[in-house]
């Protein structure tokens, strides 16, 4: 089976930095995606990691360690609009298996 | 980015009826389309993978006779929920991949199904 774990919910303050972790154990691994999802809407792409290391894209960065089965999404300079669910998804050779999602609450 | 549409966005039906949901890739040819289901406050669960012109591959626990998938062209896949029951009420999301766009999946806006 596929096992992908994320914290259920996190709260952070506007302007701060928050790190959302994702650990995985899957039968195959071709890469890891992070998506943002607002309630009732489709997920939107944030980042993609294939190799170990940090990928930076503006206020968002994502890290991957394949040997540890671990990834994190780092959000800097938090804004109120960043309140959403963040989903990590393992690309198991073109099949995506999603974690349960982390609901991020950004407070003023 | 590539655009994927779904229709309808919202549907309410009576128990026992069948509902068809369409997923279209608008600006690229999708060799593979995926169907997900998302219950409230839960993550996306992959239901099935469909490749154009071939039978869909269903995930364990998903009834293929209940959730009929057709991928007749490179831009259209349909999901038919047959004899829908209240427990089938959920948010159904499709995604599409291929067309030389790497292995990223592009998601449709989702369809909210409510079965009374």
Interface residues (C-beta under 8 A of the other chain):
Chain A: X30 X31 X33 X35 X40 X41 X42 X43 X44 X45 X48 X87 X89 X91 X94 X95 X96 X97 X98 X99 X100 X101
Chain B: X1 X32 X34 X36 X42 X43 X44 X45 X46 X49 X91 X93 X95 X97 X103 X104 X105 X106 X107 X108 X109 X110 X112
